Amino acid sequence: MPQHRSSAPPDGMPACRLLTGPDDSAFCKRVSEALALGYRLYGSPAAAFNGERVIVAQAVLWPGANDAAD
């Protein structure tokens, strides 16, 4: 259950975010923190190998943000 729920993301954060980084616990923590704030996962995660390590990406969207575009 999200800890914070309002019509806009907290602290002036954007409604749509793309979280990226190495596939490690720090990345997982950033995604978990976004979910705890009230963001929702948007789409599937992506992964690529940069020659040294796996880089992952996950989009998150603030609830209702896509309603404004319709």
Residue pairs with C-beta under 8 A, 6 or more apart in sequence:
2 35
2 36
2 37
2 38
3 36
3 37
3 38
4 10
4 36
4 37
4 38
5 38
5 63
6 38
7 64
8 15
8 62
9 15
9 37
9 38
9 39
9 62
10 37
13 37
15 61
15 62
15 65
16 42
16 59
16 60
16 61
16 62
16 65
17 34
17 39
17 59
17 60
17 61
18 57
18 58
18 59
18 60
19 27
19 30
19 31
19 34
19 57
19 58
19 59
19 60
20 27
20 55
20 56
20 57
21 27
21 30
21 55
21 56
22 53
22 54
22 55
22 56
23 47
23 53
23 54
23 55
23 56
27 56
31 41
31 58
31 60
34 60
35 41
35 60
38 62
38 63
39 60
39 61
39 62
39 63
40 60
40 61
40 62
40 63
41 58
41 59
41 60
42 59
42 60
42 61
43 59
45 56
45 57
45 58
46 56
46 57
46 58
47 54
47 55
47 56
47 57
48 54
48 55
49 55
